[in-house]
C-alpha cells in the first residue's frame, strides 16, 4: 500500500472511535498548551527585560571608558623614569582621554556615538527657591542617545551654544515639594515612588514650565595678578557677622539664566540608580564652562602638577549588541580601562535559558501524561481490530505496513493536539496579558504602556508542534510493534 492508502486507513480507524480519539487528543492539547504558556512567559520576561527595559537605557550597548587619574600620570612620570619595557624601550605614559582620544573612539568600527561624561553639582534658583541639584551634559544628537528621545513636553536643544536646559520630573518635584507645613517633602534616594497623577496631568504640568527661566549660581572666578591662574576661594563673611540675606548672597555669586525647553519623564515612575542623578541637562560646551567654575581645587592642583587634563570618563555607544565585544577589545588595545555590562549578557541569557527549560519541563509533564493516553488508546484499538489486522496480513500486508498504520494514527493525534494546543496557549496568553495590564493600570490609576508578558516566537510554535508529534510517535512504538507481531492465523480465529 502506498502512503495515501495508509493515511486514509489510519484516518478511518480514528473516526470509528470518535470519543476515545477526542479524549486522547484533549490530553495532547492540555500538554502542548501548558508548554506554550509557560515557555512563552519566560521568553516574554526575557524580551521585556533585555529588549525593552535595558535597551531604553542602553544597558548593554553602552561602554563607559575611564580616563586616567592625575595620580596615574604622577606615578608614570616619577616611577617610570629610567624604567624600560620588555623590549628595552621606555614604558609609554597612560593615554589621555581628551577630544583627540574621543575622535579616535568614534572612528572605531561599530561605534555609533561617543559622548564625554561631565557631571557636577550646583545650586539652581527656580520659582524663588534655591536647591542643590546634579547637572550634566546632553548630546545635541539625540538619535545616538535614546535616553533623551522621550519627553513629557518640549523639545531638544536648538544648538550647542543655546542657553537652554532640559529638566526632569524629579527636578519639578524637588522644587515644588512642600516641607515644614505638615506635608511630606520629596522622598530622597535612588528609588522614588511614582507620582499620583495620570499621564495627561503630568504632561500638563510639564507643559506649564516650558519657556520658564532658571538660574544657575556659581562661584565668581577672578583672574589672579600673575595671569592664567584663578582664585577659587569664595568671599567669606568675617567671623561673628550674621549670614547675608538670600538676595544679598545671590548678588555676590555669578548667575547665568537658562530657558527650560524640555521635560524628561521618570521611567515608569522610578528613578534608576544606574541612570545617574542629574536633574538638569545642558549642551556640552556650556557644561564644560560651568564645570570649570565648580571644579575641585585639588583637581586643579593635580592638573598643574602633571600639565595634563582630560575627561574623567566617556560613554561609547555601540550600534549593535553583537559588536560590543569587538569594540571592547579595541578600547583595551588603545590602553583605556572601561566598564561594560555587555560581557554579562551571555550569563543573563544562560540564566533565562535555565528558567525557560525549567518551565518547559513542568509543562512537558502534562504532555508526558498524554503520551500514556495515546499508548492506551492504540492498545485498546489492537484488541478491537485483531481480526482486521490478521486479515490484512493474510492478504499480503507486511509488518512494516501494520506499524506505519498505527504510527500514522498516533501522528495524526499528535498533530491535531499540537495545533489545538498552540491555539489554546495563544488564547490563554492573550487573556492573561490583557488582565495583567488592566490590573496594573488600576493599581497606578492611569494609562500605562502595554506590556507583553508572553511571547510565542516561531521556534516555540514549531518546536511545540514537533515535540507533540514526536511524543505521540514514541508513545505508539510499543502498540505498533505489538500489532506487527500478531500471528495472522490466531488473529483470524479471534472472536
ROMI-473199 format. One record per residue (C-alpha): z, y, x. Coordinates in steps of 0.05 Angstrom, whole numbers, m for minus. Layout:
ROMI-473199
      c3      c2      c1
       Z       Y       X
...
end
This chain:
ROMI-473199
      c3      c2      c1
       0       0       0
     m15      70      24
      36     126      26
      16     157     m41
      27      89     m76
      95      81     m43
     114     152     m63
      93     142    m135
     132      76    m139
     194     109    m110
     189     167    m159
     182     118    m217
     243      79    m196
     285     143    m193
     262     165    m262
     282      98    m292
     355     113    m273
     358     187    m290
     433     194    m299
     451     157    m236
     398     195    m196
     422     262    m225
     495     248    m207
     476     227    m136
     433     289    m128
     491     333    m151
     533     305     m95
     480     327     m45
     475     395     m79
     550     406     m70
     548     385       3
     488     429      21
     517     487     m19
     583     482      18
     548     480      86
     504     540      69
     560     582      40
     609     571      98
     559     578     154
     526     639     123
     595     672     120
     604     660     195
     534     686     211
     545     747     166
     610     763     200
     576     758     268
     518     803     247
     565     855     217
     606     857     280
     552     854     333
     493     887     299
     525     939     254
     594     957     279
     582     951     354
     511     977     352
     531    1041     316
     576    1059     375
     531    1030     429
     586     980     444
     546     931     486
     486     973     506
     527    1028     540
     547    1023     613
     598    1072     640
     581    1089     712
     641    1114     752
     636    1168     805
     677    1161     869
     744    1198     871
     757    1251     923
     807    1205     959
     749    1156     970
     710    1209    1007
     771    1227    1049
     782    1155    1068
     709    1146    1086
     710    1209    1128
     775    1194    1165
     779    1119    1170
     704    1109    1176
     697    1150    1239
     675    1103    1294
     672    1042    1248
     608    1002    1247
     579     956    1196
     557     884    1207
     490     907    1236
     522     957    1284
     506    1018    1241
     558    1065    1214
     583    1048    1144
     548    1093    1093
     591    1140    1052
     601    1124     978
     545    1152     934
     559    1216     896
     549    1217     820
     512    1283     816
     450    1307     780
     405    1274     831
     440    1207     821
     435    1214     746
     360    1225     752
     355    1162     793
     393    1123     740
     345    1150     686
     286    1120     725
     315    1050     724
     274    1001     681
     305     991     612
     348    1055     613
     339    1097     551
     384    1155     568
     436    1178     618
     489    1229     598
     546    1254     642
     615    1249     611
     651    1315     614
     716    1319     575
     773    1368     575
     828    1393     531
     836    1464     510
     863    1510     456
     819    1527     397
     830    1584     348
     805    1568     277
     825    1595     209
     882    1636     242
     912    1573     273
     914    1552     346
     912    1478     364
     902    1438     427
     843    1392     419
     797    1349     461
     727    1374     474
     666    1341     503
     592    1346     514
     539    1321     466
     467    1307     488
     412    1350     460
     371    1287     448
     408    1252     392
     355    1198     386
     383    1168     450
     454    1172     424
     461    1147     352
     534    1169     351
     510    1239     331
     456    1219     282
     501    1210     221
     532    1275     198
     571    1295     136
     539    1363     137
     498    1409     180
     451    1396     238
     450    1385     313
     447    1438     367
     386    1483     366
     383    1487     442
     424    1471     505
     446    1543     512
     462    1554     438
     533    1578     424
     542    1524     372
     593    1468     363
     597    1404     324
     665    1384     298
     693    1320     268
     730    1307     204
     794    1298     245
     784    1369     270
     785    1396     199
     845    1354     180
     880    1375     244
     875    1449     226
     886    1441     152
     945    1392     155
    1007    1423     126
    1074    1417     161
    1141    1450     154
    1137    1455      79
    1154    1384      59
    1083    1358      63
    1067    1308     118
    1024    1333     175
     964    1296     202
     980    1227     229
     971    1221     304
     947    1162     344
     881    1125     351
     881    1096     281
     881    1145     224
     885    1126     150
     821    1143     111
     823    1208      73
     836    1202      m1
     771    1236     m21
     706    1209     m45
     644    1216      m2
     620    1274     m45
     685    1311     m36
     683    1300      39
     612    1326      43
     631    1387       1
     689    1404      47
     645    1394     108
     591    1439      80
     643    1494      69
     656    1502     143
     583    1504     165
     570    1574     193
     643    1590     206
     666    1612     274
     717    1580     320
     743    1609     385
     757    1570     449
     812    1600     491
     810    1591     567
     847    1619     626
     814    1681     656
     785    1666     725
     789    1724     774
     747    1727     837
     790    1726     900
     782    1781     953
     752    1731    1001
     696    1716     953
     675    1649     926
     746    1627     911
     782    1632     845
     854    1646     826
     877    1591     779
     947    1620     766
     960    1644     695
     992    1711     683
    1065    1693     672
    1116    1737     639
    1175    1759     682
    1236    1714     674
    1282    1736     618
    1228    1771     577
    1212    1748     507
    1147    1710     499
    1088    1752     478
    1065    1753     406
    1008    1708     385
     957    1763     382
     981    1793     447
     978    1726     483
     908    1714     456
     884    1781     482
     906    1761     552
     862    1699     551
     787    1691     556
     756    1679     488
     689    1650     470
     664    1646     399
     620    1590     373
     588    1575     306
     601    1508     272
     533    1477     257
     552    1404     241
     609    1359     219
     612    1286     242
     644    1235     196
     701    1190     215
     672    1119     215
     698    1085     151
     759    1130     155
     783    1102     222
     780    1135     290
     770    1080     341
     808    1086     407
     747    1069     449
     705    1123     416
     743    1179     452
     790    1233     427
     741    1291     425
     745    1333     362
     696    1387     385
     627    1375     417
     586    1428     453
     520    1430     491
     525    1402     562
     514    1467     602
     568    1503     562
     617    1445     570
     605    1447     646
     624    1520     648
     685    1513     604
     709    1451     640
     704    1490     706
     754    1540     678
     801    1485     655
     795    1446     720
     857    1417     752
     877    1457     815
     886    1392     853
     815    1372     836
     791    1439     862
     831    1428     926
     801    1359     935
     731    1387     929
     748    1440     981
     773    1385    1029
     714    1339    1021
     660    1391    1009
     631    1346     955
     634    1349     879
     603    1308     824
     614    1279     756
     672    1232     744
     631    1185     701
     566    1180     662
     542    1139     603
     479    1097     615
     448    1073     550
     402    1013     554
     346    1006     504
     351     930     496
     412     886     499
     373     834     539
     363     885     595
     437     903     604
     449     852     659
     388     875     699
     409     948     694
     479     929     716
     451     895     778
     410     957     795
     472    1002     787
     511     955     832
     454     958     883
     458    1034     884
     531    1028     903
     564    1052     839
     621    1020     802
     613    1011     727
     647     988     663
     610     949     611
     623     901     555
     551     874     556
     571     817     601
     623     797     550
     571     788     495
     557     715     513
     632     699     509
     636     732     440
     574     694     417
     605     630     443
     667     643     401
     624     654     339
     585     590     355
     651     552     354
     671     586     288
     604     571     256
     606     498     280
     676     490     250
     653     519     184
     592     474     185
     636     413     198
     680     430     139
     620     438      94
     588     375     123
     646     333      99
     622     343      28
     552     322      48
     582     260      82
     616     241      17
     549     250     m18
     517     201      31
     563     146       6
     539     161     m64
     467     152     m41
     483      85      m9
     519      62     m72
     461      84    m117
     410      45     m75
     453     m17     m71
     461     m17    m146
     385      m8    m151
     374     m70    m108
     416    m113    m154
     377     m88    m215
     308     m96    m182
     317    m163    m145
     263    m199    m185
     216    m139    m176
     227    m140    m101
     215    m215     m99
     150    m207    m138
     126    m152     m91
     139    m196     m31
     106    m256     m64
      41    m218     m75
      38    m194      m3
      88    m137       4
     117    m132      74
     188    m119      95
     166     m52     122
     137     m30      55
     200     m51      18
     242     m10      67
     196      50      61
     203      50     m15
     279      55     m11
     276     106      45
     228     148       4
     276     145     m55
     333     170     m11
     288     223      19
     269     249     m50
     343     253     m69
     359     289      m5
     301     338     m12
     317     354     m85
     391     361     m70
     376     404      m9
     332     453     m46
     381     459    m104
     438     465     m54
     403     523     m19
     393     557     m87
     466     547    m106
     490     571     m37
     448     634     m42
     474     647    m113
     547     638     m91
     535     685     m32
     505     739     m75
     560     736    m127
     616     734     m74
     584     792     m36
     579     834    m100
     651     821    m119
     677     835     m49
     640     902     m45
     664     921    m114
     736     905     m96
     731     945     m31
     703    1005     m69
     761    1002    m118
     811     999     m62
     786    1062     m27
     769    1097     m92
     699    1117     m73
     629    1093     m56
     621    1051       7
     560    1027      45
     541     957      22
     568     905      70
     531     839      75
     586     788      84
     537     729      81
     471     718     116
     423     660     107
     371     663     162
     311     618     162
     340     569     212
     401     558     168
     357     545     107
     311     498     145
     368     465     182
     408     452     118
     348     422      83
     330     378     142
     403     356     150
     407     336      77
     344     294      83
     368     263     148
     436     244     119
     402     214      59
     356     172     102
     414     148     145
     452     130      82
     392      90      58
     384      48     121
     432      m7     102
     406     m14      30
     334     m13      55
     348     m68     107
     384    m108      54
     326    m103       6
     276    m122      60
     315    m186      77
     314    m213       5
     284    m283       0
     226    m278     m49
     237    m349     m76
     310    m335     m93
     292    m266    m119
     242    m295    m169
     296    m343    m194
     345    m285    m202
     364    m271    m274
end
